[in-house]
Amino acid sequence: MTFNQGKLIVYQSDDGRSLVDVRLEDETVWLSRKEMAVLFDRDYKTIAKHINNVFNEWELRKDSVVVKFATTEDDGKTCQVEYYNLDVILCPHLETAPAV
């Protein structure tokens, strides 16, 4: 998959507790599992379970809705993190979680 240079937008809740960085590239939104956990106010493992269900139960091709971006961790190390596009984020399994 080839990507156009995108934008990074930061959203923060009114109370300042939740902060989500949103990547906009190739006319879609990309979020990591960690970012979805913050967005839906759910545990990381719960989001991971729902994402696995999405690929098991829906006709989404992983190679068209998942990409890896280099991400710098808190300790300064760079690693490849999977990001999911809007098709995955809006699947019914994830929509059932309340938004922040």
C-alpha positions as a Markdown table, in Angstrom:
| # | Residue | x | y | z |
|---|---|---|---|---|
| 1 | Met | 0.0 | 0.0 | 0.0 |
| 2 | Thr | 1.4 | 3.4 | -0.9 |
| 3 | Phe | 0.5 | 6.4 | 1.3 |
| 4 | Asn | 0.2 | 10.1 | 0.6 |
| 5 | Gln | 1.7 | 12.3 | 3.2 |
| 6 | Gly | -0.9 | 12.6 | 5.9 |
| 7 | Lys | -1.8 | 14.8 | 8.8 |
| 8 | Leu | -1.8 | 14.0 | 12.5 |
| 9 | Ile | -4.7 | 15.6 | 14.4 |
| 10 | Val | -4.9 | 15.5 | 18.2 |
| 11 | Tyr | -8.3 | 15.3 | 20.0 |
| 12 | Gln | -8.7 | 15.9 | 23.7 |
| 13 | Ser | -11.9 | 15.5 | 25.8 |
| 14 | Asp | -13.3 | 18.6 | 27.5 |
| 15 | Asp | -12.1 | 17.3 | 30.9 |
| 16 | Gly | -8.6 | 16.7 | 29.6 |
| 17 | Arg | -8.5 | 13.0 | 30.5 |
| 18 | Ser | -8.6 | 11.5 | 27.0 |
| 19 | Leu | -6.2 | 12.3 | 24.3 |
| 20 | Val | -6.3 | 10.6 | 20.9 |
| 21 | Asp | -3.9 | 11.2 | 18.0 |
| 22 | Val | -5.7 | 10.6 | 14.7 |
| 23 | Arg | -3.7 | 9.9 | 11.5 |
| 24 | Leu | -5.4 | 11.1 | 8.3 |
| 25 | Glu | -3.9 | 9.5 | 5.2 |
| 26 | Asp | -5.3 | 8.5 | 1.8 |
| 27 | Glu | -8.7 | 9.8 | 2.6 |
| 28 | Thr | -9.2 | 7.7 | 5.7 |
| 29 | Val | -8.6 | 7.7 | 9.5 |
| 30 | Trp | -6.0 | 5.4 | 11.0 |
| 31 | Leu | -5.9 | 4.4 | 14.7 |
| 32 | Ser | -3.8 | 1.9 | 16.7 |
| 33 | Arg | -5.4 | -0.5 | 19.1 |
| 34 | Lys | -4.1 | 1.6 | 22.0 |
| 35 | Glu | -5.8 | 4.8 | 20.5 |
| 36 | Met | -9.1 | 2.9 | 20.0 |
| 37 | Ala | -9.0 | 1.8 | 23.6 |
| 38 | Val | -8.8 | 5.4 | 24.7 |
| 39 | Leu | -11.4 | 6.5 | 22.2 |
| 40 | Phe | -13.9 | 3.9 | 23.2 |
| 41 | Asp | -12.9 | 3.9 | 26.9 |
| 42 | Arg | -12.1 | 0.2 | 26.9 |
| 43 | Asp | -9.2 | -2.0 | 27.9 |
| 44 | Tyr | -6.6 | -2.7 | 25.2 |
| 45 | Lys | -7.3 | -6.4 | 25.4 |
| 46 | Thr | -11.0 | -5.8 | 24.8 |
| 47 | Ile | -10.2 | -3.8 | 21.7 |
| 48 | Ala | -7.8 | -6.6 | 20.5 |
| 49 | Lys | -10.6 | -9.2 | 21.0 |
| 50 | His | -13.1 | -7.1 | 19.0 |
| 51 | Ile | -10.6 | -6.5 | 16.2 |
| 52 | Asn | -10.0 | -10.3 | 15.9 |
| 53 | Asn | -13.7 | -10.8 | 15.8 |
| 54 | Val | -14.0 | -8.2 | 13.0 |
| 55 | Phe | -11.6 | -10.2 | 10.8 |
| 56 | Asn | -13.2 | -13.6 | 11.7 |
| 57 | Glu | -16.8 | -12.5 | 11.1 |
| 58 | Trp | -16.7 | -9.7 | 8.5 |
| 59 | Glu | -15.4 | -9.7 | 4.9 |
| 60 | Leu | -12.6 | -7.3 | 5.5 |
| 61 | Arg | -9.2 | -8.0 | 3.9 |
| 62 | Lys | -6.5 | -7.3 | 6.5 |
| 63 | Asp | -4.1 | -6.1 | 3.8 |
| 64 | Ser | -6.4 | -3.3 | 2.8 |
| 65 | Val | -7.4 | -2.1 | 6.2 |
| 66 | Val | -4.3 | -2.5 | 8.3 |
| 67 | Val | -0.9 | -0.8 | 7.9 |
| 68 | Lys | 2.2 | -0.5 | 10.1 |
| 69 | Phe | 3.6 | 2.8 | 10.9 |
| 70 | Ala | 6.9 | 3.5 | 12.7 |
| 71 | Thr | 6.1 | 4.8 | 16.1 |
| 72 | Thr | 8.4 | 6.1 | 18.8 |
| 73 | Glu | 7.6 | 4.7 | 22.2 |
| 74 | Asp | 8.0 | 6.5 | 25.6 |
| 75 | Asp | 11.4 | 5.0 | 26.0 |
| 76 | Gly | 12.6 | 6.5 | 22.7 |
| 77 | Lys | 12.7 | 3.2 | 20.8 |
| 78 | Thr | 11.0 | 3.0 | 17.4 |
| 79 | Cys | 8.8 | 0.1 | 16.6 |
| 80 | Gln | 6.2 | -0.9 | 14.0 |
| 81 | Val | 2.7 | -0.5 | 15.2 |
| 82 | Glu | -0.4 | -1.8 | 13.4 |
| 83 | Tyr | -3.0 | 0.9 | 12.6 |
| 84 | Tyr | -6.5 | 0.2 | 11.5 |
| 85 | Asn | -8.6 | 2.3 | 9.0 |
| 86 | Leu | -12.1 | 3.6 | 9.5 |
| 87 | Asp | -13.7 | 0.4 | 8.1 |
| 88 | Val | -12.3 | -1.5 | 11.2 |
| 89 | Ile | -12.9 | 1.3 | 13.6 |
| 90 | Leu | -16.6 | 1.6 | 12.7 |
| 91 | Cys | -17.3 | -2.2 | 12.6 |
| 92 | Pro | -20.3 | -3.2 | 14.8 |
| 93 | His | -18.1 | -5.0 | 17.3 |
| 94 | Leu | -16.3 | -1.7 | 18.1 |
| 95 | Glu | -19.3 | 0.5 | 17.7 |
| 96 | Thr | -21.0 | -1.1 | 20.7 |
| 97 | Ala | -18.3 | 0.4 | 23.0 |
| 98 | Pro | -19.3 | 3.9 | 24.2 |
| 99 | Ala | -17.4 | 6.8 | 22.8 |
| 100 | Val | -15.6 | 9.2 | 25.1 |
